[in-house]
Amino acid sequence: MRALGYPRLISMENFRTPNFALVAEILIWLVKRYEPHIDIPTEVDTESDRVFFIKSVAQFMATKAHIKLNTKNLYQADGYAVKEMLKITSMLYSAMKTKQGALEDTVEEESKFKFDLGSRISDLKAARQLASEITSKGASLYDLLGEEVDLREKRNAAIARPLDINEIEKALRAAIKEVLQNVEKNKEMLNNIVSDENSLDAKIVKKKQELERYQKRLQTLKSVRPAFMDEYEKIEEDLQKHYEMFVEKFRNLSFLESQLDEYHRLEQERFEEAENNLRVMQHKLKEEERALLKDSLKDEDSDSEVPDDEGSDSDLEESRPFRPRPTRNGLMAGRGGHFIGNMQGGDSDESEDSEIDVDEDDEEGEEEEEEESKDLEDDRLDGSLSKSNRPSRGGGRPPLLEESDDDF
């Protein structure tokens, strides 16, 4: 029906119960599809209208499409009516498919300019044979229609002729005998049905007795209390108590674990914060140490400058500061510091070479001082700061803190 263009969907669920309105609608649509100009009654309100509608549809399809419909099944409007309506829909669907196939064939033939004639020889032979048969049948039909005038008179005379009583009696006796035979067959079938009913009744009674016996057995089993039931109930009560204790302990344990995790998290945050603070302090101390080192180097350069005015060698020696070599005690007093003392006596005839030697000795002393300061990395920052605050014996040069990553 969908392929034919019916406007709504149809399911077999619509015909589980009698649905005469839907059947009438489908029949009217099919008849209009077959013959658009047909006029058939569409009123199905009363019983007589429905009967007349079914008869008119069946008569139309029988005369026009040569399709025999069972009016009883159509009137039931259930699954049997679907079988009857399928006869009409199948005929219309096959006609539509044939038309589509013919159109496709014509399109294909028109699209092909060249085709193989050898493959169509069998079709040509069949078409030639059908044409000859049509011609012969048409000629014989024309001859028979020409004899219709004489045959009509003979047919009317045969109909008007009185019937033979003996022949009618024989036909009636044969029909009565056939009916009696059918009656005997039906009686035998009824007897078989009665015997089947009796056997089924006996089976039903037997099953009922078994059911009653099983029900009594079930009641006895329900009434009898098992021997282990008391122990089972006691164990079940103990299990319930233990389960409650387990639930309580599990809840407490979960809470304590969460508190412990929170405590560890806070401790970790505090540790990270303290570590960050230590890094910041270390960085500040290193910056201060670099600043002190720069200041000490500037003071050293200013002290080591020689005046350019001409004078005696003794005046030059007196103006030049004396730098003693750093010792272990001096390093302990202040890491990286230099001792600057008063100039001791010396020859006034020292040359510039002696001044260069003194400068080289000072540089070697500074290198030894740095090497020894690396050996004293075990000292704490607090001790170094307290010692560095004290002035050294050689002069007022501020102490130099040691740069190391192991101070903290």
Secondary structure, DSSP 8 states (H G I E B T S, - for coil): -TTTT-SS---GGGGSS--HHHHHHHHHHHHHHH-TT-------SSHHHHHHHHHHHHHHHHHHS-----HHHHHHTSHHHHHHHHHHHHHHHHHHHHHHHHHHHHHHHHH-S---SGGGHHHHHHHHHHHHHHHHHHHHHHHHHHTHHHHHHHHHHHHHS---HHHHHHHHHHHHHHHHHHHHHHHHHHHHHHHHHHHHHHHHHHHHHHHHHHHHHHHHHHHS--TTHHHHHHHHHHHHHHHHHHHHHHHHHHHHHHHHHHHHHHHHHHHHHHHHHHHHHHHHHHHHHHHHHHHHHHHHHHHS----S---HHHHHHHS-B-----HHHHHHSTT----B------TT--HHHHHHHHHHHHHHHHHHHHHHHHTTTS-HHHHHHHHTS--SS----------TT--
